[in-house]
Amino acid sequence: MRRTGSPLPPGLRPLGLMVALMLALVGTAQAWTPDRPVRVLVGFPAGGTGDLTARLIAEMAGARFGQNAVVENRTGANGAIAAEAAARSGADGLTVLQCPMGTMTIAPNLPGQRLPVDVVTELVPVATLALSTYGLVVADGHRFRSVADLLAEARARPGALTFASAGIGSAQHLAGELLKRMAAVDIVHVPYRGGAPAIVDMIGGRVDFFITNLGDVAGPLRDGALRLLAVADDTGHPNFPAPRLSANIPGFGIAGWFAACAPRSMPREAVAAWAEAIRAGLERPEWRKRLLDNGLTPSFEPPEVLAARMEANRRQFRALIEGAGIRAD
């Protein structure tokens, strides 16, 4: 889960691999072009970071293919309903899924999680669109002015502090559990039905802190309703400068990503064409700016690199889930 320097998981050799794969993608992508409208499925409601990234993927595909591109929000089951629809969409190359880290790497490892689709075997990676920096946020009027303040009180008053999440087994939940384990503190988890109600309670002072991707809290941070105490990886975000959590908790690191996935039956040349649409789209300043303004970092990764990232995350989250005894039921 840690991201230090390179945004790629440990063990990958990014430069030579990226160049070779990108050249291969360009050549392969020229062999396939859709002759009908395309669509992007997303498992989360309009207005959130998942919806934002899905609409960007659709815009990039529409520009590249010269076809209408529609976004369908199929909410529920932490993105699994949309994932199932994508997996069953067939081999015509017209449908991809906006696949976030949680759906692809956490949900498959969560005991008690009943999923209608096996995202590991029924979907294939297409390309990464953006990396997401996580940050530890508190309400603007909260007494904590630093991570050191928070940890000092947590150690002095075990079980008194609370952290929010978007639900049991969410990335925010695992981030809080990681903090508890690595800092050796007792802090109470308060799960919500999504990030929006968690943020409302954060602002209202009903929960102490939230570790979440900056895309979810970019607006409240800019408006001054929330305050960013630290970022959760060693790369950070250019629009939201803050200390690193690792300065207070050595070795701490968590980061996320947003990407496109496709049904396993999609032809390889169609996968390559979608990946090339995202790569080309990320060269356009207006789309890069939209990601940056919403707390995300534009970052293209082709299918093989995204696959390696997913597998590294699955191993890391599996260990954390087992160690913390987290269950969905």
HELIX and SHEET records of a PDB file:
HELIX    1   1 PRO A   14  ALA A   29  1                                  16    
HELIX    2   2 THR A   49  PHE A   65  1                                  17    
HELIX    3   3 ALA A   77  GLY A   79  5                                   3    
HELIX    4   4 ALA A   80  ALA A   87  1                                   8    
HELIX    5   5 MET A  101  MET A  101  1                                   1    
HELIX    6   6 GLY A  102  ILE A  106  3                                   5    
HELIX    7   7 ALA A  107  ASN A  109  5                                   3    
HELIX    8   8 VAL A  119  GLU A  122  1                                   4    
HELIX    9   9 VAL A  147  ALA A  156  1                                  10    
HELIX   10  10 ALA A  171  ALA A  183  1                                  13    
HELIX   11  11 GLY A  195  ILE A  203  1                                   9    
HELIX   12  12 LEU A  214  ASP A  223  1                                  10    
HELIX   13  13 LEU A  245  ALA A  247  5                                   3    
HELIX   14  14 ARG A  268  GLY A  281  1                                  14    
HELIX   15  15 PRO A  285  ASP A  293  1                                   9    
HELIX   16  16 PRO A  303  ALA A  324  1                                  22    
SHEET    1   A 8 ALA A  69  ASN A  73  0                                        
SHEET    2   A 8 VAL A  38  VAL A  42  1                                        
SHEET    3   A 8 THR A  95  PRO A 100  1                                        
SHEET    4   A 8 ALA A 255  PRO A 263 -1                                        
SHEET    5   A 8 LEU A 123  ALA A 139 -1                                        
SHEET    6   A 8 PHE A 209  ASN A 213 -1                                        
SHEET    7   A 8 THR A 162  SER A 165  1                                        
SHEET    8   A 8 VAL A 188  PRO A 191  1                                        
SHEET    1   B 6 ALA A  69  ASN A  73  0                                        
SHEET    2   B 6 VAL A  38  VAL A  42  1                                        
SHEET    3   B 6 THR A  95  PRO A 100  1                                        
SHEET    4   B 6 ALA A 255  PRO A 263 -1                                        
SHEET    5   B 6 LEU A 123  ALA A 139 -1                                        
SHEET    6   B 6 LEU A 226  VAL A 231 -1                                        
SHEET    1   C 6 ALA A  69  ASN A  73  0                                        
SHEET    2   C 6 VAL A  38  VAL A  42  1                                        
SHEET    3   C 6 THR A  95  PRO A 100  1                                        
SHEET    4   C 6 ALA A 255  PRO A 263 -1                                        
SHEET    5   C 6 LEU A 123  ALA A 139 -1                                        
SHEET    6   C 6 LEU A 296  GLU A 301 -1                                        
END                                                                             
